[in-house]
Amino acid sequence: MLNLEQLEELLENKKLVEVKKILQEMNEYDIASLIQELPNDLLIQVFRLLSKDIAVDVFVNLDDEVQRSLIANLTKKEAKYIIEDMFSDDAADLFEEMPAMLVTSLLSNVDKETRNDINILLKYPENSAGSLMAVEYIHLKMGLTIKESIERIRKQKDDFVSYDSCFVTDDKRKLLGRVSVKDLLINEQSCLIDDIMEECEHSISTLTDQEDVAKCFQDYDYSTLPVVDSENRLVGVITIDDVVDIMEEEATEDIAKMAATTPTEKPYLKSSLWDIYKSRMPWLLFLMISATFTSGIISGFESSLASCAVLTLFMPMIMGTGGNAGGQASATIIRALSLDEVKFKDIFKVLLKESIIAIMCGLTLAVCNFVKLLLFDKVEVLIAFVICLSLFLTILLAKIIGSILPILADKVHLDPAVMANPLITTIVDAGSLLVYFKVASIILGL
């Protein structure tokens, strides 16, 4: 397959006919992946070599930033063809982050129907079902025969985002049911679709959040779902390819939050230094300020540490182990919440389970550490007991905090991913020191 260096060499030698021939034999996704690495002037040159039908499919597969740059540099005629031939949901995604003046200019150049469809989608809240749906769907009215239905589909064969399901409505476009293409093919052509349609068990409101949309697809294995307005009128459909994008976006967002950064839409290599700085700095500043509580706790027990300096050597071990234990619990619960395996009503079940796990892990680590302290570190038995008891209690505290905080965050409609390892570690660090010094004060009389 053609690589970037070969393509640039062909372009440099003005072998445009050869480039065109090679690209016509490639998959649209592969073409998009290849040409979007080109400088902007060469990208436009190569894009214009593509046939109209291929050009639209290639354009849809380009990165968002490349799409916006390319469409802004095409002629009005070229841009008009691309926009009018795109499905409405893809076109709406394209315009969502573009400057208002450019959007107005581009939309004024397309036909009225396309312009209306895109404007409708742009009015819905971001990340809602309405903003994700496509309006190009197979819509059949009650009373049609299978023969009439098939004829209707044939007349508009290039206008549908999916052929998996045909949706049946009444005269007021209220959703009544769905008919599969299989049913249209295997039944007598004289049959009414009313007799073979199935009730739509699930439909999505235009204001449904995209996470709930993805979960519905995941739970019921749909490939297409209808979107209805507040009066149950069919207004669009969402297809499985949109849901794959949603799941990728949500997973990326959760990973960013769990790493204590603000999610960004741009790929890493295309993000500016300033964008990356802005995504990380607020969290680092917050965590740094939070960590000052740890310093305050240490200074409060400064005299105790002075009288038994050996305790200082094991502070990092206790804090680090506690942070790791809390991070394990939080990651597990955050994932369970995202899969809807755990709800707020299960908080006491989670607390009990994590407490038992903490006791098991804590005892194992404490015993192992006690043996190490006596045999290798040559620590006094009483001091070793203080360290290991503190370690046990720290793990218990960390597991409880790490499992409960994400559930509480979810209850108050915060993203549970915020309560991930960096924040849990900061909280557990302070808690572990308090436990350590209190245990030492009580047992050693410091």
C-alpha positions, 0 to 999 in steps of 0.5 A: 500500500502507498505510504506517505513518503511515496505519495510525497515523492509522486506529488513532487514529480507531478505524477498526479494521474498515477496518484489518482489511479492508486487512490481509487483502489484504496479503502476510503479510511486508508486514504484519509489516514494517509493524506491527512498527514500531508501539508495543507496545500498538498492535502487539498491537491490530493483531495481534488484528485478523488472522485466525488463519491470517494471524496465524501467518504474520505472526508468523513474519515478525516480528523475533525481538525483536518476536516475543518481546515479542508472545508474552509479551503475548498471552493464553494462548489466543492464544499457544497457537494461535500456537505450536501452528500454527508449524512446530517449527523456528520455535517452537524459534527463538522460545524459544531466547533467551527467559527460562526461566520464560516458556518453561516457562509457554508450553510448559505451555499447548500440547499434548503433541506440540508441547511434545515436538517443541520440547523435542527441538529445544532440546536440540541444540547451537546452530547445529547441524542438529538445532536448525535442522530441522523435524519436520513432514515427509512420511514414508512406509514401504516397502511402500506403494503410490503410492495409499496414499502419496497418501492418507497425505499428504492426511490430514495436508495441513497438517502438512508444512514442505515437499512437495518430497520424501517420505522413505522409511524402514523399520519402525525409521525408518531412512532408505532413500530419497526420492520426489519428488511428481512421481514420485507423480503420473506413476506408476501408483497401484498401483506400490510406492514401493520401486520408484520411490524414489531413494537419498538420496545426502546426509543431514545428521547432527543435530550437523552445523554450520550452515555445512556444512549451507548448503554441502551445499545450495549444492553440490548444489542441494537444496531439502530435506535429511533429518536423521538421528541417529547410527543413521541414523534420520530425525528431521527435515528442513531446507528451503532457507528455513532455509539462506537465513537461515543464509547471511545470519547467517554473512555478517553474522557474517563482516562483523562480524569482518572489521571487528573487532567482535563479531557481534550478533544485534539489528538496528543500530537496535534495538541499545542503545548498551551492546550496540554499545559491548561489541561494539567496545570489546574489539577496539579495546582489543586493536588499540590495545595491539598498535599500541604495538609500532609506537611501540616500533619507532619509538623504537628507531630514534629516533637514525636518524630524527634524522639523516635526518628526511626518512624520517619523512615517508614512514612513513605512506605505507609503512605505509598501502600495506602495510596495504592490500596485506595487507587485499586478500590477506586478504579474497581468501583469507578469501572463498576459504576460506569457499567451500571454494576453498582448503584448508590443503594449498594453502598453498604454491600460495597463497604462490607466487601471492601472492608473484608478485602482490606482486612485480608490484604492488610493482615498479609502485608502487615505480617510480611512487613513485620518479618522484614522489619525484624530480620532485615531492618533490625527494628525493635519489636514494639516499633515494628508492631506500631509500623505494621498496625499503622499499615493495616489500619491505613489499608483499611482506611484507604480501601473504604475511602477509595470505594465510597467516594466514587459512589458518593460522587455519582450520587451528587451527579459528579463524574466518579472518574474525578475520584480516581488515584491522584485525588484518593492518594492525596486524601489517603496520604493525610489519613495514613499519617494521622493514623501512623502518628496516633498509633505511635503516640498511644503505643510508644507514649510519644 
